[in-house]
Amino acid sequence: MPAEVFRLRGARVYVAGHRGMVGSACVRRLEAEGCEIIIADRLRADLRRQAEVEAFMEGTRPDAVVVAAAKVGGILANDTLPAEFLYDNLMIEANLIEAAHRAGVNRLLFLGSSCIYPREAPNPIAEDALLTGPLEPTNQWYAVAKIAGIKLCQAYRRQYGRDYISAMPCNLYGPGDYFHPERSHVIPALLQRFHAAAQENAEVVTCWGSGTPRREFMHVDDVADACAFLLRHYSGESHLNIGTGTDITIAELAQEIARVTGFAGRIAWDASKPDGTMLKRMDVSRLAAIGWRARIGFREGLEGTYRWFLGQAALRR
């Protein structure tokens, strides 16, 4: 186990994006570590507005900041809202990092995404693959913003000596995910679609693409545990990958979701829709080398996510 570089117990930690899936998981995990959590909704500080963010940070002066706030979505959302995905994410991260520096906050963790890597990067994708080739066109706007966030953390470390670090999780799922039929990521989109089909006794569910791309999925509680670990133990300029090191095809994912939701019909594939990157699995050897590995199995995590989804549906009735 590496040495402790930041003490979590008793630390005042501002979690930006506390209402999102990742942010809420980080709040739960850091509270369990004995942290005092600082939060702000959009009425108190619109993270796209520099003056509001700086006033909030100056007024609260946390010991550390977790940047889990972002505008997120699936292939369709990224492809149809490019300006929002680029502008909003650039503003959010730039304002938070600069405001933290101005307020004297020396510890910050910036969370990005595996989409930062080139479309044709060799798999498993190592951290060194960053900026070695063209991005996946369907999510390049989000990726460019997240790459800028990594570079901002490196720049503030080099110029000001700030202990700002970055971590890039693989595809995430779990409680608190965004369920929307068109704008959500693949697991919540499919869970919602297969659930409705099962309730209606539908004969077929049609999914986007060919079903052949492979993806790595990690439960959000695992990434929150990794964030707590990195805050406590990691201090380095390089971003680190967070993942499971394993993957499945989208067709296998659909079959697993059909099982979980009780859908007994046929799964069809619309090959006219985009697949995205064909293979994307993270090299997580650097994080494993300093002592952290994912613990939640995919089937266990998916079943828990579906139970959470059913509970939310019941609350809405």
LINBELSUL-V781010 format. One record per helix or strand of 3 or more residues. SS is the DSSP state (helix for helix, strand for strand). FROM is the first residue (numbers start at 1). TO is the last residue. If there is no record, write none. Layout:
# LINBELSUL-V781010
[[SS FROM TO] [SS FROM TO]]
This chain:
# LINBELSUL-V781010
[[strand 12 16] [helix 21 32] [strand 36 38] [helix 50 60] [strand 64 67] [helix 75 80] [helix 82 102] [strand 107 111] [helix 114 116] [helix 127 129] [helix 137 160] [strand 163 169] [strand 171 173] [helix 186 199] [strand 204 208] [strand 217 219] [helix 220 233] [strand 240 242] [helix 250 261] [strand 266 270] [helix 285 289] [helix 298 316]]
